[in-house]
């Protein structure tokens, strides 16, 4: 059975604006920032802790995860402390 080609809907300007605003509301915008090299360093601790187990003794210690990122290159450093 052959189907008829789908007819394209056409909108007036006000309907287009309404649909565009509805579509735009579903986006999660990202703010792009420019940072000259060496100007910014972002640091924080990650939310959760991790268990670090000593392979020799089996001792379990809790560590926080430290994170640093350079603004221009996004070069990232991570360390359990």
PyMOL Python script that loads the backbone (N, CA, C, O; Angstrom):
from pymol import cmd

cmd.read_pdbstr("""\
ATOM      1  N   UNK A   1       0.850  -1.172   0.000  1.00  0.00           N
ATOM      2  CA  UNK A   1       0.000   0.000   0.000  1.00  0.00           C
ATOM      3  C   UNK A   1       0.897   1.237   0.000  1.00  0.00           C
ATOM      4  O   UNK A   1       1.787   1.357   0.842  1.00  0.00           O
ATOM      5  N   UNK A   2       0.677   2.118  -0.900  1.00  0.00           N
ATOM      6  CA  UNK A   2       1.450   3.354  -0.985  1.00  0.00           C
ATOM      7  C   UNK A   2       0.787   4.445  -0.159  1.00  0.00           C
ATOM      8  O   UNK A   2      -0.436   4.580  -0.123  1.00  0.00           O
ATOM      9  N   UNK A   3       1.636   5.214   0.500  1.00  0.00           N
ATOM     10  CA  UNK A   3       1.117   6.321   1.303  1.00  0.00           C
ATOM     11  C   UNK A   3       1.301   7.627   0.545  1.00  0.00           C
ATOM     12  O   UNK A   3       2.270   7.809  -0.192  1.00  0.00           O
ATOM     13  N   UNK A   4       0.374   8.507   0.740  1.00  0.00           N
ATOM     14  CA  UNK A   4       0.488   9.837   0.130  1.00  0.00           C
ATOM     15  C   UNK A   4       1.591  10.612   0.835  1.00  0.00           C
ATOM     16  O   UNK A   4       1.769  10.453   2.043  1.00  0.00           O
ATOM     17  N   UNK A   5       2.342  11.452   0.113  1.00  0.00           N
ATOM     18  CA  UNK A   5       3.387  12.240   0.766  1.00  0.00           C
ATOM     19  C   UNK A   5       2.783  13.153   1.830  1.00  0.00           C
ATOM     20  O   UNK A   5       1.685  13.684   1.667  1.00  0.00           O
ATOM     21  N   UNK A   6       3.519  13.320   2.909  1.00  0.00           N
ATOM     22  CA  UNK A   6       3.042  14.145   4.018  1.00  0.00           C
ATOM     23  C   UNK A   6       3.078  15.613   3.622  1.00  0.00           C
ATOM     24  O   UNK A   6       4.069  16.096   3.072  1.00  0.00           O
ATOM     25  N   UNK A   7       2.018  16.298   3.899  1.00  0.00           N
ATOM     26  CA  UNK A   7       1.927  17.715   3.562  1.00  0.00           C
ATOM     27  C   UNK A   7       2.626  18.537   4.632  1.00  0.00           C
ATOM     28  O   UNK A   7       2.404  18.315   5.823  1.00  0.00           O
ATOM     29  N   UNK A   8       3.455  19.469   4.234  1.00  0.00           N
ATOM     30  CA  UNK A   8       4.149  20.327   5.186  1.00  0.00           C
ATOM     31  C   UNK A   8       3.193  21.361   5.751  1.00  0.00           C
ATOM     32  O   UNK A   8       2.379  21.957   5.045  1.00  0.00           O
ATOM     33  N   UNK A   9       3.330  21.549   7.080  1.00  0.00           N
ATOM     34  CA  UNK A   9       2.515  22.570   7.717  1.00  0.00           C
ATOM     35  C   UNK A   9       3.208  23.912   7.566  1.00  0.00           C
ATOM     36  O   UNK A   9       4.436  23.993   7.591  1.00  0.00           O
ATOM     37  N   UNK A  10       2.428  24.946   7.412  1.00  0.00           N
ATOM     38  CA  UNK A  10       2.977  26.296   7.323  1.00  0.00           C
ATOM     39  C   UNK A  10       2.420  27.115   8.467  1.00  0.00           C
ATOM     40  O   UNK A  10       1.255  26.983   8.844  1.00  0.00           O
ATOM     41  N   UNK A  11       3.280  27.966   9.012  1.00  0.00           N
ATOM     42  CA  UNK A  11       2.886  28.760  10.163  1.00  0.00           C
ATOM     43  C   UNK A  11       3.021  30.238   9.863  1.00  0.00           C
ATOM     44  O   UNK A  11       3.870  30.656   9.076  1.00  0.00           O
ATOM     45  N   UNK A  12       2.169  31.019  10.503  1.00  0.00           N
ATOM     46  CA  UNK A  12       2.335  32.463  10.480  1.00  0.00           C
ATOM     47  C   UNK A  12       3.419  32.842  11.490  1.00  0.00           C
ATOM     48  O   UNK A  12       3.877  32.004  12.268  1.00  0.00           O
ATOM     49  N   UNK A  13       3.815  34.089  11.468  1.00  0.00           N
ATOM     50  CA  UNK A  13       4.916  34.543  12.317  1.00  0.00           C
ATOM     51  C   UNK A  13       4.606  34.348  13.798  1.00  0.00           C
ATOM     52  O   UNK A  13       5.463  33.875  14.545  1.00  0.00           O
ATOM     53  N   UNK A  14       3.411  34.698  14.232  1.00  0.00           N
ATOM     54  CA  UNK A  14       3.081  34.586  15.661  1.00  0.00           C
ATOM     55  C   UNK A  14       3.093  33.123  16.113  1.00  0.00           C
ATOM     56  O   UNK A  14       3.559  32.828  17.214  1.00  0.00           O
ATOM     57  N   UNK A  15       2.590  32.208  15.287  1.00  0.00           N
ATOM     58  CA  UNK A  15       2.607  30.783  15.629  1.00  0.00           C
ATOM     59  C   UNK A  15       4.045  30.256  15.664  1.00  0.00           C
ATOM     60  O   UNK A  15       4.406  29.472  16.542  1.00  0.00           O
ATOM     61  N   UNK A  16       4.860  30.696  14.697  1.00  0.00           N
ATOM     62  CA  UNK A  16       6.271  30.315  14.691  1.00  0.00           C
ATOM     63  C   UNK A  16       6.949  30.766  15.983  1.00  0.00           C
ATOM     64  O   UNK A  16       7.673  29.987  16.602  1.00  0.00           O
ATOM     65  N   UNK A  17       6.725  32.014  16.397  1.00  0.00           N
ATOM     66  CA  UNK A  17       7.339  32.532  17.634  1.00  0.00           C
ATOM     67  C   UNK A  17       6.894  31.726  18.845  1.00  0.00           C
ATOM     68  O   UNK A  17       7.699  31.442  19.732  1.00  0.00           O
ATOM     69  N   UNK A  18       5.629  31.360  18.886  1.00  0.00           N
ATOM     70  CA  UNK A  18       5.108  30.558  19.996  1.00  0.00           C
ATOM     71  C   UNK A  18       5.798  29.191  20.046  1.00  0.00           C
ATOM     72  O   UNK A  18       6.238  28.756  21.111  1.00  0.00           O
ATOM     73  N   UNK A  19       5.892  28.518  18.902  1.00  0.00           N
ATOM     74  CA  UNK A  19       6.543  27.211  18.856  1.00  0.00           C
ATOM     75  C   UNK A  19       8.034  27.305  19.159  1.00  0.00           C
ATOM     76  O   UNK A  19       8.584  26.437  19.836  1.00  0.00           O
ATOM     77  N   UNK A  20       8.689  28.350  18.662  1.00  0.00           N
ATOM     78  CA  UNK A  20      10.121  28.530  18.917  1.00  0.00           C
ATOM     79  C   UNK A  20      10.370  28.763  20.402  1.00  0.00           C
ATOM     80  O   UNK A  20      11.308  28.196  20.963  1.00  0.00           O
ATOM     81  N   UNK A  21       9.551  29.584  21.047  1.00  0.00           N
ATOM     82  CA  UNK A  21       9.698  29.844  22.483  1.00  0.00           C
ATOM     83  C   UNK A  21       9.511  28.566  23.284  1.00  0.00           C
ATOM     84  O   UNK A  21      10.240  28.327  24.247  1.00  0.00           O
ATOM     85  N   UNK A  22       8.553  27.751  22.902  1.00  0.00           N
ATOM     86  CA  UNK A  22       8.328  26.473  23.586  1.00  0.00           C
ATOM     87  C   UNK A  22       9.541  25.549  23.412  1.00  0.00           C
ATOM     88  O   UNK A  22       9.976  24.906  24.368  1.00  0.00           O
ATOM     89  N   UNK A  23      10.085  25.487  22.188  1.00  0.00           N
ATOM     90  CA  UNK A  23      11.265  24.658  21.926  1.00  0.00           C
ATOM     91  C   UNK A  23      12.470  25.185  22.685  1.00  0.00           C
ATOM     92  O   UNK A  23      13.232  24.408  23.259  1.00  0.00           O
ATOM     93  N   UNK A  24      12.649  26.500  22.692  1.00  0.00           N
ATOM     94  CA  UNK A  24      13.794  27.124  23.354  1.00  0.00           C
ATOM     95  C   UNK A  24      13.782  26.854  24.858  1.00  0.00           C
ATOM     96  O   UNK A  24      14.841  26.753  25.476  1.00  0.00           O
ATOM     97  N   UNK A  25      12.608  26.740  25.443  1.00  0.00           N
ATOM     98  CA  UNK A  25      12.484  26.469  26.875  1.00  0.00           C
ATOM     99  C   UNK A  25      12.998  25.098  27.273  1.00  0.00           C
ATOM    100  O   UNK A  25      13.276  24.870  28.450  1.00  0.00           O
ATOM    101  N   UNK A  26      13.132  24.176  26.323  1.00  0.00           N
ATOM    102  CA  UNK A  26      13.633  22.829  26.622  1.00  0.00           C
ATOM    103  C   UNK A  26      15.144  22.748  26.568  1.00  0.00           C
ATOM    104  O   UNK A  26      15.714  21.724  26.945  1.00  0.00           O
ATOM    105  N   UNK A  27      15.811  23.799  26.110  1.00  0.00           N
ATOM    106  CA  UNK A  27      17.262  23.787  25.990  1.00  0.00           C
ATOM    107  C   UNK A  27      17.929  24.025  27.337  1.00  0.00           C
ATOM    108  O   UNK A  27      17.355  24.668  28.215  1.00  0.00           O
ATOM    109  N   UNK A  28      19.130  23.509  27.496  1.00  0.00           N
ATOM    110  CA  UNK A  28      19.925  23.833  28.674  1.00  0.00           C
ATOM    111  C   UNK A  28      21.146  24.617  28.183  1.00  0.00           C
ATOM    112  O   UNK A  28      22.161  24.024  27.817  1.00  0.00           O
ATOM    113  N   UNK A  29      21.047  25.937  28.176  1.00  0.00           N
ATOM    114  CA  UNK A  29      22.105  26.747  27.586  1.00  0.00           C
ATOM    115  C   UNK A  29      23.418  26.653  28.366  1.00  0.00           C
ATOM    116  O   UNK A  29      23.435  26.415  29.574  1.00  0.00           O
ATOM    117  N   UNK A  30      24.492  26.844  27.648  1.00  0.00           N
ATOM    118  CA  UNK A  30      25.831  26.831  28.226  1.00  0.00           C
ATOM    119  C   UNK A  30      26.449  28.195  27.985  1.00  0.00           C
ATOM    120  O   UNK A  30      26.387  28.731  26.879  1.00  0.00           O
ATOM    121  N   UNK A  31      27.044  28.749  29.027  1.00  0.00           N
ATOM    122  CA  UNK A  31      27.678  30.044  28.876  1.00  0.00           C
ATOM    123  C   UNK A  31      29.153  29.841  28.545  1.00  0.00           C
ATOM    124  O   UNK A  31      29.922  29.367  29.382  1.00  0.00           O
ATOM    125  N   UNK A  32      29.540  30.195  27.340  1.00  0.00           N
ATOM    126  CA  UNK A  32      30.932  30.081  26.925  1.00  0.00           C
ATOM    127  C   UNK A  32      31.728  31.227  27.514  1.00  0.00           C
ATOM    128  O   UNK A  32      31.304  32.382  27.456  1.00  0.00           O
ATOM    129  N   UNK A  33      32.873  30.912  28.076  1.00  0.00           N
ATOM    130  CA  UNK A  33      33.728  31.937  28.650  1.00  0.00           C
ATOM    131  C   UNK A  33      35.117  31.818  28.057  1.00  0.00           C
ATOM    132  O   UNK A  33      35.606  30.714  27.819  1.00  0.00           O
ATOM    133  N   UNK A  34      35.744  32.946  27.821  1.00  0.00           N
ATOM    134  CA  UNK A  34      37.110  32.961  27.309  1.00  0.00           C
ATOM    135  C   UNK A  34      38.032  33.364  28.452  1.00  0.00           C
ATOM    136  O   UNK A  34      37.785  34.353  29.143  1.00  0.00           O
ATOM    137  N   UNK A  35      39.084  32.600  28.641  1.00  0.00           N
ATOM    138  CA  UNK A  35      40.053  32.889  29.684  1.00  0.00           C
ATOM    139  C   UNK A  35      41.442  32.917  29.064  1.00  0.00           C
ATOM    140  O   UNK A  35      41.878  31.916  28.495  1.00  0.00           O
ATOM    141  N   UNK A  36      42.148  34.043  29.161  1.00  0.00           N
ATOM    142  CA  UNK A  36      43.531  34.059  28.680  1.00  0.00           C
ATOM    143  C   UNK A  36      44.360  33.025  29.440  1.00  0.00           C
ATOM    144  O   UNK A  36      44.124  32.783  30.623  1.00  0.00           O
ATOM    145  N   UNK A  37      45.315  32.427  28.768  1.00  0.00           N
ATOM    146  CA  UNK A  37      46.132  31.361  29.358  1.00  0.00           C
ATOM    147  C   UNK A  37      46.755  31.823  30.676  1.00  0.00           C
ATOM    148  O   UNK A  37      47.343  32.902  30.749  1.00  0.00           O
ATOM    149  N   UNK A  38      46.622  31.010  31.699  1.00  0.00           N
ATOM    150  CA  UNK A  38      47.210  31.287  33.008  1.00  0.00           C
ATOM    151  C   UNK A  38      46.438  32.257  33.874  1.00  0.00           C
ATOM    152  O   UNK A  38      46.856  32.540  34.996  1.00  0.00           O
ATOM    153  N   UNK A  39      45.328  32.774  33.390  1.00  0.00           N
ATOM    154  CA  UNK A  39      44.588  33.771  34.160  1.00  0.00           C
ATOM    155  C   UNK A  39      43.644  33.159  35.191  1.00  0.00           C
ATOM    156  O   UNK A  39      43.451  33.739  36.259  1.00  0.00           O
ATOM    157  N   UNK A  40      43.055  32.009  34.900  1.00  0.00           N
ATOM    158  CA  UNK A  40      42.058  31.409  35.799  1.00  0.00           C
ATOM    159  C   UNK A  40      42.405  29.957  36.129  1.00  0.00           C
ATOM    160  O   UNK A  40      42.878  29.193  35.287  1.00  0.00           O
ATOM    161  N   UNK A  41      42.150  29.616  37.381  1.00  0.00           N
ATOM    162  CA  UNK A  41      42.270  28.233  37.847  1.00  0.00           C
ATOM    163  C   UNK A  41      41.038  27.964  38.697  1.00  0.00           C
ATOM    164  O   UNK A  41      40.779  28.682  39.662  1.00  0.00           O
ATOM    165  N   UNK A  42      40.287  26.947  38.348  1.00  0.00           N
ATOM    166  CA  UNK A  42      39.075  26.597  39.078  1.00  0.00           C
ATOM    167  C   UNK A  42      39.368  25.374  39.941  1.00  0.00           C
ATOM    168  O   UNK A  42      39.856  24.360  39.442  1.00  0.00           O
ATOM    169  N   UNK A  43      39.068  25.471  41.242  1.00  0.00           N
ATOM    170  CA  UNK A  43      39.353  24.367  42.160  1.00  0.00           C
ATOM    171  C   UNK A  43      38.125  24.057  43.002  1.00  0.00           C
ATOM    172  O   UNK A  43      37.325  24.943  43.306  1.00  0.00           O
ATOM    173  N   UNK A  44      37.985  22.789  43.374  1.00  0.00           N
ATOM    174  CA  UNK A  44      36.877  22.369  44.229  1.00  0.00           C
ATOM    175  C   UNK A  44      37.108  20.921  44.640  1.00  0.00           C
ATOM    176  O   UNK A  44      37.978  20.240  44.097  1.00  0.00           O
ATOM    177  N   UNK A  45      36.327  20.468  45.594  1.00  0.00           N
ATOM    178  CA  UNK A  45      36.308  19.062  45.973  1.00  0.00           C
ATOM    179  C   UNK A  45      35.049  18.438  45.393  1.00  0.00           C
ATOM    180  O   UNK A  45      33.975  19.036  45.440  1.00  0.00           O
ATOM    181  N   UNK A  46      35.181  17.238  44.848  1.00  0.00           N
ATOM    182  CA  UNK A  46      34.030  16.511  44.318  1.00  0.00           C
ATOM    183  C   UNK A  46      33.108  16.168  45.481  1.00  0.00           C
ATOM    184  O   UNK A  46      33.556  16.087  46.625  1.00  0.00           O
ATOM    185  N   UNK A  47      31.835  15.969  45.202  1.00  0.00           N
ATOM    186  CA  UNK A  47      30.832  15.782  46.242  1.00  0.00           C
ATOM    187  C   UNK A  47      30.984  14.534  47.089  1.00  0.00           C
ATOM    188  O   UNK A  47      30.742  14.589  48.295  1.00  0.00           O
ATOM    189  N   UNK A  48      31.371  13.419  46.511  1.00  0.00           N
ATOM    190  CA  UNK A  48      31.417  12.161  47.249  1.00  0.00           C
ATOM    191  C   UNK A  48      32.839  11.808  47.656  1.00  0.00           C
ATOM    192  O   UNK A  48      33.804  12.239  47.026  1.00  0.00           O
ATOM    193  N   UNK A  49      32.955  11.019  48.715  1.00  0.00           N
ATOM    194  CA  UNK A  49      34.262  10.503  49.116  1.00  0.00           C
ATOM    195  C   UNK A  49      34.437   9.110  48.525  1.00  0.00           C
ATOM    196  O   UNK A  49      33.474   8.476  48.095  1.00  0.00           O
ATOM    197  N   UNK A  50      35.677   8.648  48.512  1.00  0.00           N
ATOM    198  CA  UNK A  50      35.971   7.301  48.020  1.00  0.00           C
ATOM    199  C   UNK A  50      36.768   6.562  49.085  1.00  0.00           C
ATOM    200  O   UNK A  50      37.462   7.172  49.899  1.00  0.00           O
ATOM    201  N   UNK A  51      36.657   5.242  49.065  1.00  0.00           N
ATOM    202  CA  UNK A  51      37.458   4.411  49.962  1.00  0.00           C
ATOM    203  C   UNK A  51      38.760   4.056  49.269  1.00  0.00           C
ATOM    204  O   UNK A  51      38.773   3.626  48.115  1.00  0.00           O
ATOM    205  N   UNK A  52      39.865   4.245  49.998  1.00  0.00           N
ATOM    206  CA  UNK A  52      41.182   3.872  49.493  1.00  0.00           C
ATOM    207  C   UNK A  52      41.663   2.708  50.348  1.00  0.00           C
ATOM    208  O   UNK A  52      41.737   2.821  51.571  1.00  0.00           O
ATOM    209  N   UNK A  53      41.988   1.591  49.707  1.00  0.00           N
ATOM    210  CA  UNK A  53      42.380   0.380  50.430  1.00  0.00           C
ATOM    211  C   UNK A  53      43.867   0.135  50.230  1.00  0.00           C
ATOM    212  O   UNK A  53      44.348   0.064  49.099  1.00  0.00           O
ATOM    213  N   UNK A  54      44.593   0.005  51.336  1.00  0.00           N
ATOM    214  CA  UNK A  54      46.019  -0.305  51.282  1.00  0.00           C
ATOM    215  C   UNK A  54      46.166  -1.771  50.853  1.00  0.00           C
ATOM    216  O   UNK A  54      45.617  -2.651  51.516  1.00  0.00           O
ATOM    217  N   UNK A  55      46.892  -2.057  49.765  1.00  0.00           N
ATOM    218  CA  UNK A  55      47.005  -3.435  49.286  1.00  0.00           C
ATOM    219  C   UNK A  55      47.800  -4.335  50.233  1.00  0.00           C
ATOM    220  O   UNK A  55      47.607  -5.551  50.227  1.00  0.00           O
ATOM    221  N   UNK A  56      48.676  -3.769  51.033  1.00  0.00           N
ATOM    222  CA  UNK A  56      49.497  -4.580  51.939  1.00  0.00           C
ATOM    223  C   UNK A  56      48.774  -4.930  53.231  1.00  0.00           C
ATOM    224  O   UNK A  56      48.828  -6.074  53.683  1.00  0.00           O
ATOM    225  N   UNK A  57      48.089  -3.943  53.834  1.00  0.00           N
ATOM    226  CA  UNK A  57      47.456  -4.171  55.135  1.00  0.00           C
ATOM    227  C   UNK A  57      45.949  -4.367  55.057  1.00  0.00           C
ATOM    228  O   UNK A  57      45.348  -4.912  55.982  1.00  0.00           O
ATOM    229  N   UNK A  58      45.325  -3.923  53.948  1.00  0.00           N
ATOM    230  CA  UNK A  58      43.870  -4.021  53.821  1.00  0.00           C
ATOM    231  C   UNK A  58      43.149  -2.892  54.544  1.00  0.00           C
ATOM    232  O   UNK A  58      41.919  -2.876  54.599  1.00  0.00           O
ATOM    233  N   UNK A  59      43.902  -1.947  55.099  1.00  0.00           N
ATOM    234  CA  UNK A  59      43.306  -0.823  55.814  1.00  0.00           C
ATOM    235  C   UNK A  59      42.495   0.040  54.839  1.00  0.00           C
ATOM    236  O   UNK A  59      42.953   0.358  53.741  1.00  0.00           O
ATOM    237  N   UNK A  60      41.292   0.406  55.262  1.00  0.00           N
ATOM    238  CA  UNK A  60      40.402   1.231  54.436  1.00  0.00           C
ATOM    239  C   UNK A  60      40.387   2.646  55.007  1.00  0.00           C
ATOM    240  O   UNK A  60      40.100   2.852  56.186  1.00  0.00           O
ATOM    241  N   UNK A  61      40.700   3.613  54.152  1.00  0.00           N
ATOM    242  CA  UNK A  61      40.655   5.018  54.559  1.00  0.00           C
ATOM    243  C   UNK A  61      39.758   5.774  53.587  1.00  0.00           C
ATOM    244  O   UNK A  61      39.664   5.421  52.412  1.00  0.00           O
ATOM    245  N   UNK A  62      39.107   6.806  54.082  1.00  0.00           N
ATOM    246  CA  UNK A  62      38.228   7.618  53.255  1.00  0.00           C
ATOM    247  C   UNK A  62      39.014   8.801  52.712  1.00  0.00           C
ATOM    248  O   UNK A  62      39.785   9.427  53.440  1.00  0.00           O
ATOM    249  N   UNK A  63      38.817   9.111  51.427  1.00  0.00           N
ATOM    250  CA  UNK A  63      39.521  10.230  50.811  1.00  0.00           C
ATOM    251  C   UNK A  63      38.536  11.136  50.087  1.00  0.00           C
ATOM    252  O   UNK A  63      37.533  10.676  49.541  1.00  0.00           O
ATOM    253  N   UNK A  64      38.834  12.421  50.093  1.00  0.00           N
ATOM    254  CA  UNK A  64      38.084  13.403  49.317  1.00  0.00           C
ATOM    255  C   UNK A  64      38.781  13.565  47.976  1.00  0.00           C
ATOM    256  O   UNK A  64      39.998  13.398  47.884  1.00  0.00           O
ATOM    257  N   UNK A  65      38.029  13.884  46.947  1.00  0.00           N
ATOM    258  CA  UNK A  65      38.592  14.050  45.611  1.00  0.00           C
ATOM    259  C   UNK A  65      38.731  15.546  45.311  1.00  0.00           C
ATOM    260  O   UNK A  65      37.737  16.263  45.198  1.00  0.00           O
ATOM    261  N   UNK A  66      39.973  15.998  45.184  1.00  0.00           N
ATOM    262  CA  UNK A  66      40.289  17.377  44.850  1.00  0.00           C
ATOM    263  C   UNK A  66      40.403  17.496  43.335  1.00  0.00           C
ATOM    264  O   UNK A  66      41.038  16.663  42.688  1.00  0.00           O
ATOM    265  N   UNK A  67      39.781  18.543  42.766  1.00  0.00           N
ATOM    266  CA  UNK A  67      39.797  18.743  41.314  1.00  0.00           C
ATOM    267  C   UNK A  67      40.199  20.188  41.024  1.00  0.00           C
ATOM    268  O   UNK A  67      39.695  21.119  41.652  1.00  0.00           O
ATOM    269  N   UNK A  68      41.114  20.366  40.064  1.00  0.00           N
ATOM    270  CA  UNK A  68      41.507  21.698  39.600  1.00  0.00           C
ATOM    271  C   UNK A  68      41.518  21.683  38.079  1.00  0.00           C
ATOM    272  O   UNK A  68      41.930  20.699  37.463  1.00  0.00           O
ATOM    273  N   UNK A  69      41.062  22.777  37.475  1.00  0.00           N
ATOM    274  CA  UNK A  69      41.051  22.872  36.012  1.00  0.00           C
ATOM    275  C   UNK A  69      41.500  24.263  35.589  1.00  0.00           C
ATOM    276  O   UNK A  69      41.058  25.266  36.148  1.00  0.00           O
ATOM    277  N   UNK A  70      42.385  24.313  34.597  1.00  0.00           N
ATOM    278  CA  UNK A  70      42.813  25.590  34.043  1.00  0.00           C
ATOM    279  C   UNK A  70      41.726  26.131  33.117  1.00  0.00           C
ATOM    280  O   UNK A  70      41.136  25.380  32.340  1.00  0.00           O
ATOM    281  N   UNK A  71      41.464  27.429  33.201  1.00  0.00           N
ATOM    282  CA  UNK A  71      40.367  28.028  32.444  1.00  0.00           C
ATOM    283  C   UNK A  71      40.550  27.998  30.941  1.00  0.00           C
ATOM    284  O   UNK A  71      39.596  27.708  30.219  1.00  0.00           O
ATOM    285  N   UNK A  72      41.742  28.288  30.445  1.00  0.00           N
ATOM    286  CA  UNK A  72      41.935  28.402  28.994  1.00  0.00           C
ATOM    287  C   UNK A  72      41.985  27.041  28.306  1.00  0.00           C
ATOM    288  O   UNK A  72      41.388  26.861  27.245  1.00  0.00           O
ATOM    289  N   UNK A  73      42.694  26.082  28.903  1.00  0.00           N
ATOM    290  CA  UNK A  73      42.912  24.797  28.233  1.00  0.00           C
ATOM    291  C   UNK A  73      42.022  23.675  28.750  1.00  0.00           C
ATOM    292  O   UNK A  73      41.939  22.616  28.127  1.00  0.00           O
ATOM    293  N   UNK A  74      41.358  23.892  29.876  1.00  0.00           N
ATOM    294  CA  UNK A  74      40.576  22.859  30.557  1.00  0.00           C
ATOM    295  C   UNK A  74      41.451  21.696  31.015  1.00  0.00           C
ATOM    296  O   UNK A  74      40.939  20.614  31.302  1.00  0.00           O
ATOM    297  N   UNK A  75      42.766  21.906  31.087  1.00  0.00           N
ATOM    298  CA  UNK A  75      43.664  20.882  31.613  1.00  0.00           C
ATOM    299  C   UNK A  75      43.239  20.623  33.051  1.00  0.00           C
ATOM    300  O   UNK A  75      43.090  21.560  33.836  1.00  0.00           O
ATOM    301  N   UNK A  76      43.045  19.364  33.397  1.00  0.00           N
ATOM    302  CA  UNK A  76      42.468  19.008  34.690  1.00  0.00           C
ATOM    303  C   UNK A  76      43.440  18.175  35.517  1.00  0.00           C
ATOM    304  O   UNK A  76      44.154  17.314  35.005  1.00  0.00           O
ATOM    305  N   UNK A  77      43.437  18.470  36.839  1.00  0.00           N
ATOM    306  CA  UNK A  77      44.249  17.732  37.796  1.00  0.00           C
ATOM    307  C   UNK A  77      43.313  17.194  38.858  1.00  0.00           C
ATOM    308  O   UNK A  77      42.469  17.929  39.371  1.00  0.00           O
ATOM    309  N   UNK A  78      43.454  15.900  39.200  1.00  0.00           N
ATOM    310  CA  UNK A  78      42.615  15.272  40.202  1.00  0.00           C
ATOM    311  C   UNK A  78      43.492  14.499  41.171  1.00  0.00           C
ATOM    312  O   UNK A  78      44.437  13.820  40.770  1.00  0.00           O
ATOM    313  N   UNK A  79      43.160  14.615  42.470  1.00  0.00           N
ATOM    314  CA  UNK A  79      43.960  13.908  43.483  1.00  0.00           C
ATOM    315  C   UNK A  79      43.072  13.530  44.660  1.00  0.00           C
ATOM    316  O   UNK A  79      42.262  14.337  45.115  1.00  0.00           O
ATOM    317  N   UNK A  80      43.222  12.316  45.149  1.00  0.00           N
ATOM    318  CA  UNK A  80      42.524  11.894  46.371  1.00  0.00           C
ATOM    319  C   UNK A  80      43.351  12.376  47.559  1.00  0.00           C
ATOM    320  O   UNK A  80      44.565  12.175  47.598  1.00  0.00           O
ATOM    321  N   UNK A  81      42.698  13.008  48.521  1.00  0.00           N
ATOM    322  CA  UNK A  81      43.417  13.504  49.692  1.00  0.00           C
ATOM    323  C   UNK A  81      42.675  13.165  50.969  1.00  0.00           C
ATOM    324  O   UNK A  81      43.134  13.505  52.060  1.00  0.00           O
TER     325      UNK A  81
END
""", "prot")
cmd.dss("prot")
cmd.show_as("cartoon", "prot")
cmd.util.cbc("prot")
cmd.orient("prot")
